[in-house]
């Protein structure tokens, strides 16, 4: 899929999403045909992103309360959050493409 995006930051995000779609298709070539299973996969990815966000919020709360300080490990959480969000976006793209293909066949 080729998309022209004039915003350089958004273009980088889209490249990462496209790469994740390709990686996912190579790892799991038999993407489910039914919407329920596709939705479950998409939701699972979104829950992983939400879990990373919750971890980050917990760390920020601890910092605000003076219980801990942000460390290199906590910074890594943001990188992992980005990965989870890209994976979620990729599953959304795959799911939408599958829905579009179903509609075209109908």
ChimeraX attribute file (.defattr): number of C-alpha atoms within 10 A of each C-alpha:
attribute: neighborCount
match mode: 1-to-1
recipient: residues
	/A:1	5
	/A:2	7
	/A:3	9
	/A:4	7
	/A:5	11
	/A:6	8
	/A:7	8
	/A:8	9
	/A:9	9
	/A:10	11
	/A:11	14
	/A:12	12
	/A:13	14
	/A:14	19
	/A:15	14
	/A:16	17
	/A:17	22
	/A:18	21
	/A:19	15
	/A:20	19
	/A:21	22
	/A:22	16
	/A:23	14
	/A:24	16
	/A:25	13
	/A:26	10
	/A:27	10
	/A:28	10
	/A:29	10
	/A:30	8
	/A:31	15
	/A:32	14
	/A:33	12
	/A:34	12
	/A:35	12
	/A:36	10
	/A:37	13
	/A:38	20
	/A:39	15
	/A:40	11
	/A:41	18
	/A:42	20
	/A:43	15
	/A:44	14
	/A:45	21
	/A:46	20
	/A:47	15
	/A:48	18
	/A:49	21
	/A:50	15
	/A:51	14
	/A:52	20
	/A:53	18
	/A:54	12
	/A:55	16
	/A:56	18
	/A:57	12
	/A:58	12
	/A:59	18
	/A:60	17
	/A:61	13
	/A:62	14
	/A:63	13
	/A:64	11
	/A:65	10
	/A:66	9
	/A:67	10
	/A:68	12
	/A:69	13
	/A:70	12
	/A:71	9
	/A:72	8
	/A:73	8
	/A:74	15
	/A:75	11
	/A:76	11
	/A:77	15
	/A:78	15
	/A:79	12
	/A:80	16
	/A:81	19
	/A:82	16
	/A:83	17
	/A:84	21
	/A:85	20
	/A:86	24
	/A:87	25
	/A:88	24
	/A:89	22
	/A:90	24
	/A:91	24
	/A:92	21
	/A:93	16
	/A:94	20
	/A:95	22
	/A:96	13
	/A:97	12
	/A:98	18
	/A:99	16
	/A:100	12
	/A:101	11
	/A:102	12
	/A:103	9
	/A:104	8
	/A:105	7
	/A:106	6
